[in-house]
Amino acid sequence: MARIFTHPPISCFTKLGFDLSSSHRHLRRLHFRPTFITLSPTQSPCKNWIRRFVAMDSSGTDSAKELHVGLDSTTEEEYATQSKLLQEFINIPSIDKAWIFNSDSGPQAMLALSQANLLANKRKKFMLSGHISKESNQSVNFHWAPFPIEMTGASAFIPSPSGLKLLVIRNPENESPTKFEIWNSSQLEKEFHIPQKLHGSVYVDGWFEGISWNSDETRVAYVAEEASRPKPTFDHLGYYKKGNSLDKDIGSWKGEGDWEEEWGEAYAGKRQPALFVIDVDSGEVKPIKGIPRSISVGQVVWSPNSNGSAQYLVFAGWLGDKRKLGIKYCYNRPCAIYAIKFIPGEPKDDANGFPIHNLTKSISSGFCPRFSKDGKFLVFVSAKTAVDSGAHWATESLHRIDWPSDGKLPESTNIIDVIQVVNCPDDGCFPGLYVTGLLSDPWLSDGHSLMLSTYWRSCRAILSVNLLSGEVSRASPDDSDYSWSVLALDGDNIVAVSSSPVSVPEIKYGKKVVDSAGKHSWQWSNIQNPIRCSEKVMSELSSLQFKILKVPISDDSEGLTKGAKNPIEAIYVSSSKSKENGKCDPLIAVLHGGPHSVAPCSFSRNMAYLSSIGYSQLIVNYRGSLGYGEDALQSLPGKVGSQDVKDVLTAVDHAIKLGLADPSKITVLGGSHGGFLTTHLIGQAPDKFVAAAARNPVCNLASMVGITDIPDWCFVEAYGDQTHYTEAPSPEDLSRFHQMSPISHISKVKTPTLFLLGTQDLRVPISNGFQYVRALKEKGVEVKVLVFPNDNHPLDRPQTDFESFLNIAVWFNKYCKL
């Protein structure tokens, strides 16, 4: 027997499917923990490193030691085989954004794409350009460049409105300056380094993020972390030094100073978002004064630059003067649309700034401000239903404000409803608005038609909205069960991305046509797809199929509204070869989080991988999901752990009744609230599932409420409203929380369960999962736990994502005997 020190040999990575074309220096980025293991003369270091994929089993032993004892050669080989296939799916890029520009040679397209980089544990960002040709036969072709360009180190890249300039922002990973680069079509024109004493990293989070060129392309407004606030300074003897500064001083040290609230999950260590403007010619950066620190700014845009009228910076602002509750995925945080005057060179450095105007005082939520092309309207989205009810996300509304042509803002503004909240949609009709954002330029040429993407039951759809009449029409095909998202507009034509659970994202081109009655619609055509998959992936996907099942609910609860009695939907994904031998493939019940979220018919690399290795899937959109109207959504708060559990069991039984599932081979997978449901289901239906996997699950509301960044969520989902919310829960509150939690059913659990937990999770802190795991171990239930020390709630860093689904596959295979 030999005792060796293990750092994974290079050959391990090739066996795991890693591309080693990059320099070996990238291996250092993985920060492997040295481990001593014992090998027999016939065992290779590579195979033993593969064993490191499992962190802890029921005995709680160290991974390498446990695997040496417990992993046979067959399972070891399965890890190697599965990791190679999974890597091919993980390699599929995402299409993130697109822009269309007009040039002398015709319209040009630019795509922003990203791809997992497992060795660096980050996502690569790259850009692909092409020109659009419109043929005499009305066909449209996109001629993509032969290779994309990697935007190494770029945090964001934003073309100017004309497409003649490109802003590239590079945020530092330490206390270095933030870099701004201005590029033209052939070279770097300007480069500016913004020191930390002015501001920290630019927000590129998709929430506070706002990076906006002005119309003449001389300035960019953006949101960044405010400069670090002064901290107390002490000399080497511990004496307090007067005149605190931010600069480092040899012979002294900095204290921590006053603690400040943060916005919770994903914002740990992030400073207050503040507003800045940079002159792209001189590089001068101007902090925008006059905005109270109690307002966290985001999503800034410029008002129209009318002759002789003042120009404003218009932005969304979230109040955080008391407690800052977690804001990620939480649209129920009160916010408003604000405006502040901008005049170059004013106010002077010693002035307090211009007054700030709240444009939406009469409504509890306003975000995503956009000006119409002619500058006559300001449009914004509102999540007032979420704010007023306490549900973290709910049916939204769309509003407009008539912008004054003279630039003089009135004391109060008249807010006009464009799209109101839909409570109970008729079958096949518009179910309400559920957007995650708007294009920077979402307008058709008529100036009052806006294009957006929204959830529509179990899909995403593209809508055309007439701001004057409020008319909503579906631009993506009515008969499509795929998910569609608008990427950019080419005049009145649409560049979109479309995908399904069994097909990778594809670019589509929608040409606007007008019928004899003056109604417009779009004719869709395929565009050469910039995403290319391996032959293995395409072969696996070609054998898959999906359909949306309507599942009648069996709920006789009193007080249910009409919308809460409608059938739910479940997306059934299977192999076309399923049941060839008369038996169904094993089934995974897949449960989304939230609970007020939705699992749409769109492509997921991980789920496609699980389908490719022999699993059917039942992706359940239980009542409380987005996309089905407000009545169905609001039927869940106060009934979590019962109504949603019943909906999932009803959907599973429906699949069994239709002959789509073998009752002896059903597993369940969910994260966050989906993990809450997973752990509830294995307790309430202990004989239903042969195996389970839970990712950062909510297991005990009573222990979670005091340490989560969203304690109000616990009250709303347990009581049905936010009136009970308090920072000091009563014994009665804690009793109710326990009663509604999975841990109250733990005595009945016997399903082998895999847990995937992130140490940095502020939403569902890791102690919640550990308590449940230890309780299961105490009663002898088989569990396995993987802990990711540097991950937070989504568990979405590339290595974590890869390792998680590799272990999910092997875990399910073990109990489904695949």
N, C-alpha and C positions, 0 to 999 in steps of 0.2 A: 504494500500500500504506500502511496506517495502523498505527502502533504504539500500543497502548492499555494502560492499567492495568486489570486485571480484578478486580472483585468481582462475583459473579454478579448480573445484573439480576433484578428481581422476576419478570419474565416467564418466566425460565428455570424457576422453580419450578412455575409453572402448567403448562408444557409437560411437566415431569417428573411431574405428577400430585400435587404438594403442595397441601395445603389452606392457603390464606393468610388464613383468617379471623382468625388470631391477629395480634397487633400485630407490626409490622415489627421491633420491637426484638429479637424472638427470633432474627433473623438473626445478631445479634452472637454468639450462643452457639455458632455453628458454627465460629468461629475460622478462617475461610478464610485460606489462605496467599496473599499477593499474588503475582501472576505476570505478567510481560510476555510477550505473544504477538503474532505478526504476522498481520494479517488482510488478505485481498484486499478490494477494494471491494464484492464481492458477499456476503461472509461476515458473519454476524451475531454479536455478542458472546454471545448466548444459546447458539447452536449450539457455539461454541468452548468455553463453560463445560461443556456436556454432555460434551465430549471429555475433561474432567478425570477421568471415571470410570475410566480405565485408567491404572495407575501406571507400569509399566515393561514393555518387551518385551525380546526377546533382546539388543538392543543396549544396554539399560540406560539409555536416554535419559530425560530428564524428560518427565512425562506430557503437558503441554500442547504442548511442542515436538514430541514424537513423534507425537501425534495429528494435529497440523496437517499433518505430512508424510504419515502413513500411513492416515488414516481417510477413506474416500470418503463421498460424500453419502448413499449407500444405507445404509452401516453406521451413519452418524451418525443417520439417520432411524430406524433400528432401535432404537438406544439410547432415543430419545425415545418410540417406540411401546411398547417393552417396559417401560420404567420406569413408564408410565402404568398398564399392566395389573398389574404387580407391586405397585404402591402399593395397588390395590384389595384384593389378597390380604393385604398387610401390615396393612391397617386392621382386619382381623377381630379382635375382642377375644378374650381368654382368660378362662375362668371359673376363678378361682384357689381360692376357698374359699366356704363357705356356712355359715350358722347358722340354726337354727330355734328360736323362742321361743314360749312360751305367754303369752297376754295375756287381758285381760278380753273383748276382741273376737274371740278365737280365735287360732289359731297364726299367727305372723308369720315371714316368711322374709327373710333378708338375704344378698346375694351380694357378694363381692369380685371385681371384674373388673379387667383391665388391657389397655392398648392401646398400640401403638408410637406415639411422638411423634417423627417424623423431624426436625423443626426443632430441638427441644430435645435430641435424641439420648438420650432417656430413655423409660421406659414410664409412661404416665399410669395412675394408680390411681383407680378410682371404685367407688362403692357403689350397689347397686340394692336397694330394699326392696319388699315386697309382702305381701299377706295370703293365707292359704290357706283356701279354702272347700271343705267336704266336703258334697256333695249327697246327697239322700235316695236317689238311684239308685246310691250308692257311688262316684260319680265324684269326682275331686279337681281343683280349679282353682286356679292361682296367678294372682293379680291384681297384676301388677307396676305400680309407680309409672310415670307417663308418661315420666320422665326420670331418668337416674342422677345421682348427686352426685359431682363430682370431689373427691377427697381430696388437694388440692394440697399438696405438701410433706410428706405423711404417709409415714413410713417403715413404720409398721404401725398397724393399728387392730384392737382386740380387745374384743368385747363381754363384759360380765360374764355369769356363768352364768344370771342371771335375765333378761338382756336389757334391764334398766332403766338400765344405764350403759354407756358406750362409752369405752374408753381409746384415745387417739390419741397416738402417739409421733412426734416430729419430730427426727430426728438432724441435727446441724449439718454443714455442708460445710467448716467451718473450726474455730477454737478457741472458738466460741460455745458457750453452754450447750445441753444437750439439753432439749427441751420435752416435758412430759407434760400432756395435757389430759384432763379428765374431763367428759363430756357426758351430759346426760339427754335425754329425748325432745324437748325444746324449746329447750335452751340450753346454753351452756358453764357448767359449775358451778365448776370449778377449773382453774387453770393453774399449773404449777410449772416453774421453770427450774433444771436441775441443772448446777452449774458443773463445769468440767473438773477442778477439784481433788478432786471426789468421784469422778467417772468420765467416760469418754468416751462414744462412741456406743453405743447399745443394739444387740446382735447381732440382726439380722433376716435371717440368711443361710440359714435352713432346716437348719442343722447344729448349731451351738452354740445357736441361737435357742431361747429358753425364756421365755415371758411368761405368767404364771399368776396368775389371781385366786384369793384364798382363798374359802372357802365363804360367809362372811358379807359378802363384798365390801367389806372395809375396807382390805385390803392387796393389793399385787401384788408377786410375786417375779419377778425378771428377770435376764438375763445381759447384762452390758455390758463394754466395755473398761475395765480397771483404770485408775486415775489415772496420769498420766505420772510416771515415776520421775525423781528429781532428777538433774540433769546438772551437770558441773563448770562453774563460772562464772569468767570472766576479766575484768579491767578493761580500759580502753582501751589500757593499756601491755602487756597480756598477762600481768599478774600474777594468780596464782590467788587467788580470793576464798573465804575460809572461810564456812561456814554457807550452803551452796548452797540455792537456793530455786527454785520453779517460776515465780515472778513475774518479769515483765519489769522490767529496771532500766536506766534511761538511763545510758549511759556504761559499760556492760558487755556481754558477749556470752556465749552458751552454747556449750559444747563438745558433742560427740556422746555421750561416755560409753561405757560398755560395750555392745557389740553383743549382742542377744538373738535366739535362734532364733524363727522364725515358722512358721506352719503351711502355708507354701508357697502354691501357686496360689490366687488370689482372696483371700489374707490378707496380702499385702504391705502393710506399714505398720500393720497391725492389732495392737493391744496385747492382752495376755493376757486371755482372758475370765474374768470374776469375777462373783460372785453378790451381788445386792442385793435389798432389800425397801423399798418405798415405802408410807407411810401415805397413803391417798388423801384423807383429811380434812385432815391437817396439812401434807402434803408432805414430811415428814421421811424422809430416805433413810438406810437402815442398811446398811453393808457387812457381809456375813456373814463373821465371822472364824473361824479354826480350820481353813480349807481350805488345804493346802500349795500354794505357787505351782507345784509340779511337776505339779499337776492342773489341766487346763483344763476348766472346768465348762460344762454345757449342758443344755437340755431339762428345766428344773426344773418340778416339780409339788409341790403341798401334800399332805401326808398327811391322812387323815381327822381331823376335829376332834371326837374323842369326849370325852364329859363326864369331866373329871378326869384325862385322859391328856395326855401331852405331844404337841405337834404338831411334825412334822418337815418340813424341806425335802428332797425326794428328787430326785436329779439324776444325769445321766450325767457321767462324768469320764474324760478321756483323759490318759494319762501322757506328759509331755514333759520329763522330767528330764534326758535325754541329748539326742539329736538329735530334732527335730520333723520328721518326714517329712511330705510333702504329705498333707493329709487330705481335700481335696475329691474326691469320687467314690471315696474309698478307705475301704472298710468293714473293711479288714484292720488297722486301728490298734487295739491293745489298749485296752479301755475297761471300765468297771465302773459299777454302780449304787451310789451313795452316799446316805447320809442324815445330816443334821445337825439337832440340836434347835433349834427356834425358840421363844423366849419373849419377848414384847414387853418392851422395856426392859432385857433381859439379853442377853449379859453387859455389864458396864459398859465404858466406852470404853477403859479401860486394861487390860482383861482379854484373854486370848488366844483366847477363844471356846470353844464346846462341842466335845467330841471328835467326830471324823468316823467314821462306820461304813461299811465296805465290805460291802455286802449280797450280793455275787456273787463272793466270793474263789475259789470252786471252778470258775469258768468264765472264759474269756479275753476275753469280750465281752458287754456288756450296754448297751442304750440304749433310748430311747422308753419310759420308765416310765409306767404308767397304773394308777391305783387303780380298783377296781370301785366301783359306786355305793354298796354297803353298807360299803365300806372293809375288807372281809375279805381281799381279794387285792391283791397288787401284781403286775402283768403287765409283762413286758419282752421285747424282741426281742434276739436274739443273732446276731452274725456270727462265731461261734467257728470255723466252717469256713474262713472267709476269713483270720482271724487265724492259725490253726494251719497253713494250707497256704501262705499268702503271696499267694494270688490276691486282687486288689484288691476283688473282690466275688464272692460265692459264695452257695450255697443257705443260707438262714437257718433259725433255729429260734425257737420261742416258748415262754416259760417263765412260771411263776408262783411267787410266794412268799406263804405265808399270813402276813398282817400281824397282829401281836399286838394283841389287843383292849385291853390295858392300856397300850399304847404303849411297853413296855419291850423294847428290841431285844436279842435273844440274841447271844452271841459269834459263833455261826455260824448260818447260815440254811439251811434245806432247800429246794433249788431243784427244783421239780417240772416235768418236761417236759410241755408241752401239744402242740406240734407238733415232731416230730423232722425231721432232715434226710432228704430223699428222694433216694436215689441213682439208681435206675433206675425211673421211673414206667411203669406199664402204659399202653398207648395209650388216651387219653381220660380217664385218671385224674389226680388231683391230682399236679402235678409238683414240689411243694415250695414253700417260702415265699420270696418275693422282694419285700419291701415297702420303700418309701422313707420311711414314717412312719405314724403312727396318728392318728386323730381325737382331739381333746382330750376328747371324750365319745363313745366308740365302743360304748356298751353298750345292749343291748335291756333291756326291763323286767324280765326274769327275773333280771337281775343277774349272770348267768354266761355270757351269749352276747355275743361281741365281733364287730363287723363291721370288715372291713379290705379293702383293695385290694392285689392282687398280680399279678405277671406270670404268665401261664399260657400257655406256648408263645409264639405270636406275637401274643397279645392281653393285655389286662389284664382281670381278673375281680374281682368282689366276692364275698367269702367270709363265711360265718357260722361262727364257731369256738366250740364248747362247751368252756369252761375246765375243767369237771369230768370230762367223758368224753374230751376230745380230738377229738371228732368234727368233721370239716370238711365243710361243704356249700357248694355254689356257689349264691349268691343271684342273680347276674346270669344271664340266659338261657343255658342249656347250648348252644343251637344258634346262638348269636350269634358272628360273627367280628369284631364291633366290639370296641373297648376300652371298659371300664366302670370308673369310679372312684366310690367313695362320697364324697359331699360332707358330708352331715349326716343325722341321724336325727330323724324326727318320731314319737316314741314307738317303736313297733316297725316303723314304715314307713321307707323309705329314699328320700332325695333323692340322686340320682346324676347324673353327667355321662357321656354316651356319644358316641363319635365313630368315624370310620373314615377311611381315606386319601381318601375321596371325599365325605365329609359333615362339616360343621362341628359343633362340640360342641353337644349338645342336652341339656336337663334332662329327666330321667326320674323318675317316681315309682313306687316299688315298695311295694305294699300286702301286708302279711303275711297269709297264709292258712294254716290248719292243717287237714290232712286227717283222715280217720276214724282213722288209725293214730297220730295225734298228731305227725306230721311236718310241719314248717313249710316254706313256700316263699314266693315273692313274685310277685305279678301286676303286670306293668309297664304303665304308661300314659304317653303323651306329655304333656308340659306345654308351655304356650306358651313358645316359645324366646325368651330375652332377647337373643340374638345375632341381629342382622339384617345381612345382607350385601347388597351391590349386586346389581342385576339381572344385570349382566355376570358376576359371580362365580357366582351361582346357575345361570345358563345354562351356564357352563363346567363346573361340577361335575355338572350333570345328565347330561352326556354321558359321564361317567367311570364305570368299574366296576373291581372288584378281586376277587381270589380268592387263597387261600393254597395254594401248590403244595407237595406232598410230594416231596422230591428224594432218591432213593436215593443213598447215598454209595458211592464206588468206592475203598475204602481197605482194602488187605490188610496193613496194619501189624500186627506182632505185639504181643500184650499188650493189645489193645483190649478194654475192658470191654463188656458187653452194651449199656449205655446209650450208649456211644460209637459203636456200629454202627447205631443207629437212623437213619432218614431225617432230614435237616434240612428246614427250611421256608424258603420264599421268598414274599414277598408280591408278586403281580403286579398292577400297576395299569395300566390302558389305557383308551383311548377306545372307546366302543361303536361308533364309526364307523371304527375301525382296520380295515385290510384291505379297505375298500370298493372300492379300486382294485386289489385283489389284492396289495398290498404292505403289509408291516408298518411301523408307525411306528418311528422310531429308538428304541433302548432305552438307558436309563441303569441300570447296575448300581450300586445304592446300598448303601454299606457302613458299618455303625455302628462307633463307636469302642469303646474299652475295653481289651482285647477282651471283657471279661466284662460286657457290657451287652446290650441287646436293642433291636431296632426293632419296636415293636408296631404293630398295625393301628389307628392313631389319626391324627387330623388334623394335618397339617403345612402351614402356609401356603406355605412355600417349595416344598415338593414338589408341592403342589396347583397352584401356579403353573406349575411345569415341565411337569406333566401337561397343563395347559390350553393350552400352546403347541405341543403335538404330540408329546410324549415318553411312551412307555411306561416303566414302571419295574419293576425286579426288585430288591426290597429283601431282601437275603440275611441270614438268621440262621444263620450258620455254627456249627459245633461250638465250644463255648466260650462261647456266648451264655447269658444267664439264661433261666430258664423251662422248661428241659428236663431237670432233674435234675442231680445233682452229678457223676455219671459222665461225662456228655457235656461238662460244663463243665471238669472237671479233665483231660480228654483233650488239651487244647490247650497248657497250659504246657509248655515244652521243645520245642514243635513249631511255634512261630509262624514265619510266612514259608514254611511248607510245607503243613501240614494245612489251615490256614484259606485259603490260596491255592487249594489243590486243591478245597476245598468251594465257593468262589466260581466257579471255572471249571466245576465240575460243574453248578452251578445254571444258569449261562449256557448251557452246552451242552444242558441239559435243556429250557430255554425255546426254544432253536433247534429242537431235535428235535420239540417240540410245535407248531412253526409260529408261535410267539409273537414271534419276533425275526428280523430280517434280519442275517445275520452280517457284512454290510458296513457296518452302521450301529449299532455298539455303543459306548457311552461308559462311563466309570466315574467315580464320585464318592464321596469318603470324607474323613473328618476324624479326626485323632489316630491311633488304631490303624486306623481306616478309611482314613486317608491312608497309613499304613504298607502296608496291603494294596493300595491304589491304585498306589503306586510300585513295589511288588513285582510286581504284575500286568503293568505296562507293560514290566517287564524280563524276567519269566519267560514272558510270552506277548506278544511284541512286535508280532505281527500281528493281535491279537484286537480291539484297541480303536482307534477312529479319533480319539478325543480323551479327555483325562482332566482332572479337577480335584481338587486336594488341598488340604485346609484344615488348617493347622498339622500337617503329617504327620511321623511318626517315620521318618526316612530313614537314620539311622546310629546304632545303639545304642552303638557304641564311643565316638563323640564326645558322645553325649547323657548317658551314665552319670555323668560327672563334674560336670555342670552342672544336671541336672534336680532337681526337688524330690522325685522318687520313684526314686532309684537302685535301690532294692530291686526295683522293677517290672522293670527290665532283667534282673536276675539270675533272678527267678522265671520270667519268660516265656522266657528263653533256656535255662535249665537244668531247669526243671520243679519246682523247690523253692527254699526260701529259705536253705538251709544254706550256699550259696556266697557269700551276700551279704557284702560288705566295702566300706569306704570307699576302699580302695586296690586297685583291680582289677589282677590280674596280667596279664602279656603274653598268657597263655593265655586269660584272660577276654576281653580286648580282641579277640583273634583270633576267638573264638567269636561275640562280638557283631557283628563285621564280617561274618562268614560268614552270619549270620542276618538281615542288614539289606538293604534294597532297594539300597543303594549298591553291594553286591557284584555286582549284575546290570546296572549302569549302562551297560556297554559295548554291551548289546543294545537299549537303549531308542531308539525312534524316534517314539513317540506324542507329538503336540503336547499340552503340559500347562500348565494354569493353576494357579498357586500363590497361596494366600491366607494371609498370615502376620500374626501379631500380635506387636508388639514387646515387649509386657509379659508374654508367655507364660513362665511359670516351669515348666510341665509339659514342654513340648517347646520349649525356647528357640529363638528365630528363627535362630540360627546353624546349626541342624540342617537347616532348609529351604534356607537360603542355600548351604550347601555342596553340596547335591544340585543346586540350580538352576545354580550355576556350573559344576558338572561336566557338566550337560546342555548348557549353552551352549558349553562348550569343545569338545564333539563335534558341535555344529551342530544340535542338536534344538531345535525351535521351542518357546519357553516364553514365558509372560507372568506377571508377578508383581504382586500388589497387597499393599502393606504398610500395616497399620493401627497407627499409632504408639501409640495409647492403649488397645489391646485386648489381652486375655489369651487364654487357651486356647479358650474357646467361640466367640470372634468373634461375640458375640450382642448387642452394642450396636445400637440400631435402624439407625443410618446404615450401620454396618459390615455388618450382616445384609442390608440392602437392596442395597448396592453389590456385595456378594459374589455374591448370586444373580442380579442383573442381568448381571454379567459372565460367570457360569457359563452363563446362557442364551445370550448372544451368542456365547460361545466355542464351545459345542456346536453352535449353529446354523451357524456358519462351516464346521465340518467334516462336519456331517450334511447340509449344503446345504438347510436348511429356509428 
